[in-house]
Amino acid sequence: MTDNPIGQDAIDRLRNAREQIQSELSQVIVGQSEVIEQILISMFSRGHCLLEGVPGLAKTLMISTLAKTLNLSFSRIQFTPDLMPADITGTEIIEENKSTGARERRFLEGPIFSNIILADEINRTPPKTQAALLEAMQERTVTVGRVRHELANPFFVLATQNPIEQEGTYPLPEAQQDRFMFKVFVEYPNFEDEFEIARRTTARGHHEVRPVLSGEEIAGLQDIIRDVPVSDHVVRYALSIVRQTRIGTEGVPGFVSESIGWGAGPRAVQYLILGGKTRALMYGRTHVSTEDIAALAKPVLRHRLAVNFAAQSDGVTSDDVIAQLIDETPAKEDELTNDARFQKIFAS
């Protein structure tokens, strides 16, 4: 490991930013602290999030309120079957110059030219339109004609999808889901949270949310994340979890071979480590631990594992497989490196 380049000032900045954002969001959003934390980790890691949950769980409200706390431009794109790529990216028009009478081409920017994009119900639009958004997510540019247009910085996409209405939808292919750093499940609130939601939303009142961070401050914090050191052991631990999902290779446990059709690629390891760096700094630490990797394994891996038909018939989910992988992967360095099964994984 190299000398630690992270100072206490950087740690305090990110930790204070997290606490202030969560405090502002709590005025509007009740509960969902784990969802909010994962969204913030993804944003500070320069990743994107796919949120899945039934209607009425305040996914849209959560994202629009987050944009206000970050003092960033925000666009909501409602994905529908008739939405075209140009409706997202923008289009060129021919405009007459009133002073000269000449006709000139001008680019009209689409809603994707914002800092935070809410892609609402992304699985309701055809693959061609989905691909236009996902290309922009990867390249952070939009090409119209022969001209490439740079997107805003920071640029963060939060896409939502409804898991219960699949008729007339276009599920994202696995290769496109891989563009998202996290897949976050938005669950029903517990009794106390739902009690507070019912009490708060049926009474008169309006809460103003104050901006906490500017775009420049967020970009600066994103740069700091890259400087957080990671030990070889933590990298090896992250690799161990991901490589155990790849059936047909040495050292893969039996329950994975029985349940998984195919496993995660290298991008999963990258996101585990980047997310671990962000989580460590948000909790006031200058080093990444195996605990950080384990805490983010489900949101990073759940959309990168394909559960086979036999496992689905038995009610096994990708989260079940990931939880068992965490349980069976030693966190201590000597136990991991001396385990015969993991030695096969390291050698493959």
C-alpha positions in Angstrom: 0.0 0.0 0.0 1.1 3.5 -0.7 1.1 6.4 1.7 -2.4 7.5 2.6 -3.1 10.7 0.4 -6.5 11.3 2.2 -6.5 14.1 4.8 -8.9 14.6 7.7 -10.4 17.5 5.9 -11.5 15.3 3.0 -13.0 12.8 5.4 -14.9 15.4 7.2 -16.2 17.0 4.0 -17.7 13.8 2.7 -19.1 12.6 6.1 -20.6 16.0 6.8 -22.1 16.1 3.3 -23.7 12.7 3.8 -25.2 13.7 7.2 -26.5 17.0 5.9 -28.1 15.4 2.8 -29.8 12.7 4.9 -31.0 15.3 7.3 -32.6 17.4 4.5 -34.1 14.3 2.8 -35.6 13.2 6.2 -37.8 16.3 6.1 -39.6 14.9 3.0 -38.7 11.1 2.9 -39.6 8.9 5.8 -37.2 5.9 6.4 -35.5 4.3 3.4 -32.1 5.2 4.9 -30.3 2.2 3.3 -31.7 3.1 -0.1 -30.5 6.7 0.3 -27.1 5.6 1.4 -26.7 3.4 -1.6 -27.8 6.2 -4.0 -25.2 8.5 -2.4 -22.4 5.9 -2.6 -23.2 5.4 -6.3 -23.3 9.1 -7.0 -20.0 9.9 -5.3 -18.4 6.9 -7.1 -19.6 8.3 -10.5 -21.9 5.4 -11.0 -25.6 5.1 -11.9 -28.5 3.4 -10.0 -31.4 1.2 -11.0 -34.2 1.3 -8.5 -36.8 -1.4 -8.4 -40.0 -1.2 -6.3 -43.8 -1.3 -6.5 -45.7 2.0 -7.1 -46.2 4.4 -4.3 -42.9 4.0 -2.5 -41.8 7.6 -3.1 -39.0 6.7 -5.6 -39.6 9.7 -7.8 -40.0 12.1 -4.8 -36.8 10.7 -3.3 -34.8 11.5 -6.4 -36.3 14.9 -7.1 -35.7 15.9 -3.5 -32.1 14.6 -3.7 -31.5 16.9 -6.7 -32.7 19.9 -4.6 -30.3 19.1 -1.8 -27.4 18.9 -4.3 -28.3 22.2 -6.1 -28.1 20.4 -9.4 -30.2 20.6 -12.6 -32.8 17.8 -12.7 -34.7 16.2 -15.6 -37.5 13.6 -15.3 -38.0 11.5 -18.4 -41.2 9.4 -18.4 -40.4 6.3 -20.5 -43.3 5.2 -22.7 -43.7 2.9 -25.6 -43.7 5.8 -28.1 -40.6 7.6 -26.7 -37.9 8.1 -29.4 -34.1 8.5 -28.9 -34.3 12.1 -30.0 -36.8 12.8 -27.3 -34.0 12.1 -24.8 -30.8 13.2 -26.5 -32.2 16.2 -28.5 -32.2 16.9 -32.2 -30.9 19.3 -34.9 -33.2 21.8 -36.4 -32.8 24.2 -39.3 -33.3 27.8 -38.2 -33.4 31.0 -40.3 -31.0 33.8 -39.2 -33.3 36.8 -39.1 -30.4 39.3 -39.8 -28.9 37.5 -42.8 -31.8 35.3 -44.0 -29.4 32.3 -44.1 -30.5 29.0 -42.8 -28.4 27.4 -40.1 -28.4 24.1 -38.2 -28.9 24.4 -34.5 -28.9 21.6 -31.9 -31.7 21.6 -29.4 -30.6 19.8 -26.3 -32.8 17.1 -24.9 -33.6 16.4 -21.2 -30.5 14.3 -20.8 -28.4 17.5 -20.6 -28.9 17.8 -16.9 -26.9 16.7 -13.8 -29.4 14.3 -12.4 -31.7 12.2 -14.7 -34.7 10.3 -13.5 -35.5 7.6 -16.1 -38.9 6.7 -14.8 -40.1 3.2 -15.7 -37.2 2.6 -18.1 -38.6 -0.9 -19.0 -41.6 0.6 -20.7 -39.8 1.9 -23.7 -38.3 -0.1 -26.6 -34.7 -1.2 -26.7 -33.6 1.5 -29.2 -34.6 4.3 -26.8 -33.2 2.5 -23.8 -29.9 2.1 -25.7 -29.7 5.9 -26.4 -29.8 6.6 -22.7 -27.4 3.8 -21.8 -24.9 4.9 -24.4 -24.9 8.4 -22.8 -24.4 6.8 -19.4 -21.3 5.0 -20.5 -19.7 7.6 -22.8 -21.1 10.7 -21.0 -21.5 12.3 -24.4 -24.3 12.4 -27.1 -23.5 12.2 -30.8 -26.1 13.7 -33.1 -25.2 13.7 -36.8 -21.4 14.0 -36.8 -21.2 16.3 -33.7 -20.4 15.0 -30.3 -21.9 16.9 -27.4 -20.5 16.7 -23.8 -22.9 16.0 -21.0 -23.0 17.9 -17.7 -20.6 17.1 -15.0 -21.5 15.6 -12.6 -23.9 13.3 -14.5 -26.0 10.8 -12.6 -28.8 8.5 -13.9 -31.4 7.0 -11.6 -33.7 4.6 -13.5 -36.8 3.1 -11.9 -38.7 0.0 -12.9 -41.9 -1.7 -11.6 -41.4 -5.4 -10.9 -45.1 -6.4 -10.8 -46.4 -5.2 -14.2 -44.4 -6.9 -17.0 -47.1 -6.9 -19.7 -46.1 -4.6 -22.5 -42.7 -3.9 -21.1 -39.1 -4.3 -22.5 -36.9 -5.7 -19.7 -33.4 -4.4 -19.8 -30.9 -7.0 -21.2 -28.2 -8.1 -18.8 -25.5 -6.3 -20.8 -27.4 -3.1 -20.4 -28.1 -3.6 -16.7 -24.4 -4.0 -16.3 -24.0 -0.2 -17.0 -25.7 0.4 -13.6 -23.4 0.4 -10.6 -26.2 -0.7 -8.2 -29.6 -2.3 -8.5 -31.4 -1.1 -5.4 -34.6 -2.6 -4.1 -37.0 -0.1 -2.6 -39.1 -2.1 0.0 -42.3 -1.4 1.8 -41.8 0.8 4.9 -42.1 -0.8 8.4 -45.1 0.0 10.6 -43.5 3.0 12.4 -42.4 4.6 9.1 -45.7 4.0 7.4 -47.5 5.5 10.4 -45.4 8.7 10.1 -46.0 8.8 6.3 -49.7 8.6 6.8 -49.6 11.3 9.5 -47.3 13.6 7.7 -48.8 13.4 4.1 -52.4 13.9 5.2 -51.8 17.1 7.1 -51.2 20.7 5.9 -47.5 21.5 5.7 -44.7 22.1 3.2 -41.0 21.5 3.9 -38.3 23.5 2.1 -35.1 21.6 1.3 -31.9 23.5 1.4 -29.0 22.8 -1.0 -26.0 21.2 0.6 -23.5 20.7 -2.2 -22.8 22.4 -5.5 -21.8 20.6 -8.7 -18.2 21.6 -8.3 -18.0 20.3 -4.7 -19.5 17.0 -5.8 -17.0 16.6 -8.7 -14.2 17.4 -6.2 -15.4 14.7 -3.8 -15.7 12.2 -6.7 -12.0 12.9 -7.4 -11.0 12.3 -3.8 -12.7 8.9 -3.8 -10.1 7.6 -6.3 -7.3 8.4 -3.9 -8.6 6.2 -1.1 -6.1 3.3 -0.7 -7.1 -0.4 -0.9 -5.0 -3.2 0.4 -4.2 -6.2 -1.7 -6.2 -8.4 0.7 -9.4 -6.4 0.2 -9.0 -6.5 -3.6 -8.4 -10.3 -3.3 -11.6 -10.6 -1.2 -13.7 -8.7 -3.8 -12.2 -10.8 -6.6 -13.0 -14.0 -4.6 -16.7 -13.1 -4.3 -17.1 -12.2 -7.9 -15.1 -15.1 -9.4 -17.1 -17.6 -7.4 -20.1 -16.6 -9.5 -18.5 -17.9 -12.7 -19.7 -21.4 -13.2 -17.4 -23.9 -14.9 -14.2 -22.5 -13.3 -12.0 -24.1 -10.6 -13.1 -23.5 -7.0 -16.7 -22.5 -7.7 -19.0 -23.8 -4.9 -21.6 -26.4 -5.7 -24.6 -24.2 -4.7 -23.5 -21.6 -7.3 -23.2 -24.2 -10.1 -26.7 -25.5 -9.2 -28.3 -22.0 -9.1 -26.6 -19.7 -11.5 -26.7 -19.6 -15.3 -23.9 -17.1 -15.6 -21.9 -14.9 -13.3 -20.6 -11.4 -13.0 -17.9 -9.8 -15.1 -14.9 -7.5 -14.2 -17.1 -4.4 -13.9 -18.5 -6.0 -10.7 -15.1 -6.0 -9.1 -14.5 -2.4 -10.1 -17.8 -1.2 -8.6 -17.3 -3.2 -5.4 -13.9 -1.5 -4.8 -15.1 2.0 -5.8 -18.2 1.6 -3.7 -16.1 0.3 -0.8 -13.9 3.4 -1.1 -16.9 5.7 -0.9 -18.5 3.9 1.9 -15.3 3.9 4.0 -14.9 7.6 3.5 -18.5 8.3 4.3 -18.1 6.5 7.6 -14.9 8.4 8.5 -12.3 5.8 7.5 -9.3 6.3 5.1 -9.1 2.6 4.3 -11.5 0.0 2.8 -12.3 -3.1 4.8 -13.8 -6.4 3.8 -17.0 -5.3 5.6 -17.4 -2.5 3.1 -17.2 -5.0 0.2 -19.6 -7.4 1.9 -22.1 -4.6 2.6 -22.3 -3.6 -1.1 -22.2 -7.1 -2.6 -26.0 -7.4 -3.1 -26.6 -4.1 -4.9 -23.5 -4.6 -7.1 -24.1 -8.3 -8.0 -27.9 -8.9 -7.9 -28.4 -7.7 -11.5 -25.2 -9.3 -12.8 -26.2 -12.9 -11.8 -28.7 -14.9 -13.9 -30.5 -17.4 -11.7 -31.3 -20.6 -13.7 -34.8 -22.0 -14.1 -34.3 -24.8 -11.5 -33.3 -22.3 -8.8 -36.2 -20.0 -9.7 -38.6 -23.0 -9.3 -37.3 -23.5 -5.8 -37.7 -19.8 -5.0 -34.0 -19.1 -4.9 -33.0 -15.5 -5.8 -29.7 -13.9 -6.7 -29.7 -12.2 -3.2 -29.9 -15.7 -1.6 -26.8 -16.8 -3.6 -24.9 -13.7 -2.8 -25.7 -14.0 0.9 -24.4 -17.6 0.9 -21.3 -16.5 -0.9 -20.5 -13.9 1.7 -21.0 -16.4 4.5 -18.6 -18.9 2.9 -15.9 -16.4 1.9 -13.4 -15.9 4.7 -12.8 -12.3 5.6 -9.5 -12.8 7.3 -6.4 -12.7 5.1 -4.7 -15.9 6.3 -7.9 -17.9 6.2 -8.7 -16.8 2.7 -5.2 -17.3 1.2 -4.7 -20.7 2.9 -8.1 -22.2 1.9 -7.6 -24.9 -0.8 -10.7 -23.9 -2.7 -9.8 -20.3 -2.9 -6.2 -21.2 -4.0 -7.8 -22.8 -7.0 -9.7 -19.5 -7.7 -6.5 -17.4 -7.4 -4.7 -19.8 -9.7 -7.4 -19.9 -12.4 
